[in-house]
Each structure stands twice: as C-alpha cells, then as structure tokens.
Amino acid sequence: MSLNELPGAEIILPGLKDLHNGECNTIGALLVAIAATRLTKAGLNIPKDRLNPEPEIEGLSMNKLES
C-alpha cells in the first residue's frame, strides 16, 4: 500500500510538503504538527524543527479569521 492510499493522505501529504518547504502555518502543516508523534511512529519523516509549537491554537486562530 502506498502513502497515497492511506486515510487522510490528501491532507497529510501536502502538509508534509509544506513543512519541507518551510511553511509551518498551512492547514495541512498544522494537522501534521498535531499528529507528528503518531506519524513519526508510523515511519514518516517529519521535519520537527519546522513544526508550529502550538498548532491547535494557530488552527483555531485561522478558523476565526475565515469565519
């Protein structure tokens, strides 16, 4: 099974790409940051030095701005 076939791949894979490109505040990157521990245990290479330290708060802030 490829990564593209896994549940949530349409969000997680672009989020990983964003992180690798230095973008840490996209929706995908924030979701990767929230799930980083589990994704790392699953074998994905997460650039931990680029993770937003408070992804839940940033995500809520983004949601309020869009409303």
N, CA, C and O atoms as a DFTB+ gen file, in Angstrom:
268 C
 N C O
     1  1       0.842      -1.179       0.000
     2  2       0.000       0.000       0.000
     3  2       0.885       1.240       0.000
     4  3       1.852       1.323       0.757
     5  1       0.545       2.206      -0.859
     6  2       1.325       3.440      -0.913
     7  2       0.735       4.475       0.051
     8  3      -0.401       4.339       0.505
     9  1       1.512       5.490       0.348
    10  2       1.042       6.556       1.240
    11  2      -0.197       7.238       0.688
    12  3      -1.056       7.672       1.455
    13  1      -0.302       7.338      -0.623
    14  2      -1.455       7.993      -1.246
    15  2      -2.765       7.264      -0.963
    16  3      -3.835       7.865      -1.062
    17  1      -2.700       5.986      -0.616
    18  2      -3.901       5.198      -0.374
    19  2      -4.369       5.248       1.077
    20  3      -5.458       4.765       1.389
    21  1      -3.568       5.822       1.962
    22  2      -3.925       5.847       3.376
    23  2      -4.978       6.913       3.667
    24  3      -5.038       7.930       2.976
    25  1      -5.813       6.686       4.693
    26  2      -6.809       7.690       5.069
    27  2      -6.134       9.003       5.458
    28  3      -5.156       9.010       6.205
    29  1      -6.660      10.098       4.953
    30  2      -6.123      11.414       5.280
    31  2      -4.938      11.838       4.439
    32  3      -4.393      12.922       4.646
    33  1      -4.527      11.004       3.492
    34  2      -3.352      11.317       2.675
    35  2      -3.513      12.628       1.923
    36  3      -2.533      13.338       1.697
    37  1      -4.739      12.957       1.533
    38  2      -4.972      14.190       0.772
    39  2      -4.685      15.436       1.601
    40  3      -4.521      16.520       1.042
    41  1      -4.621      15.303       2.920
    42  2      -4.290      16.424       3.801
    43  2      -2.858      16.312       4.313
    44  3      -2.115      17.293       4.327
    45  1      -2.480      15.112       4.731
    46  2      -1.168      14.907       5.357
    47  2      -0.019      15.088       4.372
    48  3       0.970      15.744       4.701
    49  1      -0.125      14.531       3.190
    50  2       0.985      14.625       2.236
    51  2       1.270      16.069       1.808
    52  3       2.436      16.462       1.773
    53  1       0.245      16.879       1.481
    54  2       0.549      18.296       1.202
    55  2       1.103      19.023       2.425
    56  3       1.942      19.914       2.293
    57  1       0.635      18.644       3.616
    58  2       1.158      19.243       4.846
    59  2       2.635      18.938       5.032
    60  3       3.407      19.807       5.435
    61  1       3.030      17.702       4.739
    62  2       4.451      17.334       4.811
    63  2       5.259      18.143       3.802
    64  3       6.350      18.627       4.106
    65  1       4.709      18.281       2.604
    66  2       5.403      19.066       1.575
    67  2       5.562      20.511       2.039
    68  3       6.625      21.108       1.872
    69  1       4.501      21.072       2.623
    70  2       4.584      22.440       3.134
    71  2       5.701      22.566       4.169
    72  3       6.502      23.500       4.113
    73  1       5.752      21.632       5.103
    74  2       6.782      21.675       6.145
    75  2       8.182      21.581       5.552
    76  3       9.085      22.310       5.963
    77  1       8.362      20.688       4.591
    78  2       9.674      20.540       3.956
    79  2      10.059      21.802       3.179
    80  3      11.241      22.059       2.949
    81  1       9.042      22.596       2.771
    82  2       9.294      23.862       2.064
    83  2       9.336      25.051       3.018
    84  3       9.410      26.194       2.568
    85  1       9.291      24.804       4.326
    86  2       9.408      25.869       5.305
    87  2       8.109      26.567       5.674
    88  3       8.128      27.572       6.384
    89  1       6.977      26.046       5.199
    90  2       5.684      26.642       5.503
    91  2       5.048      25.871       6.669
    92  3       4.623      24.727       6.506
    93  1       4.987      26.502       7.828
    94  2       4.512      25.772       9.005
    95  2       3.096      26.150       9.441
    96  3       2.578      25.575      10.399
    97  1       2.461      27.107       8.757
    98  2       1.141      27.555       9.195
    99  2       0.024      27.296       8.201
   100  3      -1.008      27.967       8.241
   101  1       0.214      26.331       7.307
   102  2      -0.895      25.926       6.441
   103  2      -1.745      24.925       7.217
   104  3      -1.288      24.342       8.201
   105  1      -2.977      24.731       6.770
   106  2      -3.852      23.770       7.448
   107  2      -3.200      22.388       7.487
   108  3      -3.188      21.735       8.531
   109  1      -2.662      21.948       6.363
   110  2      -2.008      20.639       6.316
   111  2      -0.821      20.539       7.246
   112  3      -0.657      19.535       7.941
   113  1       0.016      21.577       7.269
   114  2       1.198      21.573       8.145
   115  2       0.787      21.557       9.613
   116  3       1.425      20.894      10.430
   117  1      -0.278      22.286       9.952
   118  2      -0.749      22.290      11.339
   119  2      -1.298      20.915      11.737
   120  3      -1.089      20.461      12.862
   121  1      -1.996      20.262      10.816
   122  2      -2.504      18.919      11.117
   123  2      -1.369      17.913      11.272
   124  3      -1.430      17.025      12.122
   125  1      -0.342      18.055      10.453
   126  2       0.840      17.192      10.606
   127  2       1.481      17.444      11.968
   128  3       1.886      16.498      12.642
   129  1       1.578      18.708      12.380
   130  2       2.171      19.032      13.679
   131  2       1.375      18.406      14.816
   132  3       1.951      17.898      15.777
   133  1       0.045      18.444      14.703
   134  2      -0.802      17.849      15.732
   135  2      -0.572      16.342      15.818
   136  3      -0.550      15.771      16.909
   137  1      -0.406      15.713      14.679
   138  2      -0.259      14.256      14.634
   139  2       1.189      13.796      14.508
   140  3       1.431      12.628      14.206
   141  1       2.149      14.676      14.729
   142  2       3.566      14.373      14.469
   143  2       4.064      13.132      15.197
   144  3       4.797      12.333      14.614
   145  1       3.688      12.957      16.443
   146  2       4.170      11.792      17.196
   147  2       3.709      10.498      16.548
   148  3       4.501       9.575      16.357
   149  1       2.445      10.433      16.216
   150  2       1.914       9.211      15.596
   151  2       2.467       9.005      14.193
   152  3       2.772       7.877      13.805
   153  1       2.598      10.085      13.431
   154  2       3.130       9.963      12.079
   155  2       4.588       9.519      12.097
   156  3       5.008       8.737      11.245
   157  1       5.355      10.009      13.054
   158  2       6.756       9.591      13.193
   159  2       6.826       8.107      13.547
   160  3       7.641       7.369      12.992
   161  1       5.971       7.675      14.471
   162  2       5.935       6.251      14.838
   163  2       5.528       5.378      13.652
   164  3       5.917       4.213      13.572
   165  1       4.742       5.946      12.729
   166  2       4.321       5.212      11.536
   167  2       5.407       5.187      10.469
   168  3       5.260       4.522       9.444
   169  1       6.510       5.919      10.713
   170  2       7.638       5.869       9.803
   171  2       7.794       7.054       8.866
   172  3       8.659       7.040       7.990
   173  1       6.965       8.082       9.039
   174  2       7.101       9.251       8.178
   175  2       8.187      10.180       8.701
   176  3       8.385      10.306       9.910
   177  1       8.880      10.823       7.784
   178  2       9.940      11.764       8.128
   179  2       9.324      13.143       8.341
   180  3       8.989      13.832       7.377
   181  1       9.177      13.539       9.585
   182  2       8.585      14.825       9.932
   183  2       9.712      15.797      10.295
   184  3      10.495      15.511      11.200
   185  1       9.809      16.946       9.603
   186  2      10.841      17.928       9.960
   187  2      10.450      18.653      11.256
   188  3       9.817      19.708      11.215
   189  1      10.823      18.090      12.382
   190  2      10.387      18.572      13.685
   191  2      10.836      19.992      13.995
   192  3      10.188      20.688      14.776
   193  1      11.930      20.425      13.397
   194  2      12.402      21.785      13.653
   195  2      11.515      22.838      12.983
   196  3      11.667      24.031      13.245
   197  1      10.602      22.409      12.130
   198  2       9.722      23.348      11.429
   199  2       8.281      23.298      11.917
   200  3       7.424      24.010      11.394
   201  1       8.006      22.464      12.914
   202  2       6.641      22.343      13.409
   203  2       6.235      23.561      14.224
   204  3       7.026      24.094      15.002
   205  1       5.007      23.991      14.039
   206  2       4.454      25.068      14.850
   207  2       4.339      24.540      16.279
   208  3       3.797      23.452      16.476
   209  1       4.832      25.277      17.292
   210  2       4.807      24.775      18.662
   211  2       3.400      24.689      19.261
   212  3       3.182      23.954      20.225
   213  1       2.444      25.437      18.693
   214  2       1.069      25.415      19.198
   215  2       0.096      25.310      18.021
   216  3      -0.640      26.254      17.735
   217  1       0.095      24.159      17.339
   218  2      -0.710      24.050      16.116
   219  2      -2.217      24.161      16.365
   220  3      -2.944      24.680      15.518
   221  1      -2.684      23.687      17.499
   222  2      -4.117      23.774      17.777
   223  2      -4.562      25.224      17.894
   224  3      -5.596      25.608      17.347
   225  1      -3.782      26.027      18.609
   226  2      -4.122      27.445      18.793
   227  2      -4.050      28.183      17.462
   228  3      -4.936      28.980      17.151
   229  1      -3.016      27.931      16.677
   230  2      -2.879      28.578      15.367
   231  2      -4.043      28.192      14.459
   232  3      -4.587      29.035      13.747
   233  1      -4.418      26.927      14.486
   234  2      -5.540      26.467      13.672
   235  2      -6.844      27.135      14.069
   236  3      -7.636      27.514      13.206
   237  1      -7.071      27.280      15.362
   238  2      -8.276      27.969      15.819
   239  2      -8.259      29.437      15.412
   240  3      -9.290      29.991      15.030
   241  1      -7.098      30.063      15.492
   242  2      -6.972      31.458      15.082
   243  2      -7.277      31.609      13.590
   244  3      -7.965      32.547      13.184
   245  1      -6.772      30.701      12.792
   246  2      -7.031      30.739      11.351
   247  2      -8.520      30.555      11.071
   248  3      -9.087      31.219      10.203
   249  1      -9.145      29.643      11.820
   250  2     -10.563      29.373      11.641
   251  2     -11.390      30.603      11.972
   252  3     -12.351      30.901      11.263
   253  1     -11.044      31.320      13.023
   254  2     -11.777      32.529      13.406
   255  2     -11.632      33.613      12.343
   256  3     -12.583      34.348      12.075
   257  1     -10.457      33.717      11.738
   258  2     -10.232      34.724      10.709
   259  2     -11.057      34.445       9.455
   260  3     -11.493      35.369       8.769
   261  1     -11.266      33.152       9.163
   262  2     -12.013      32.764       7.966
   263  2     -13.515      32.896       8.177
   264  3     -14.263      32.985       7.204
   265  1     -13.969      32.912       9.416
   266  2     -15.420      32.978       9.698
   267  2     -15.982      34.355       9.502
   268  3     -17.178      34.568       9.699
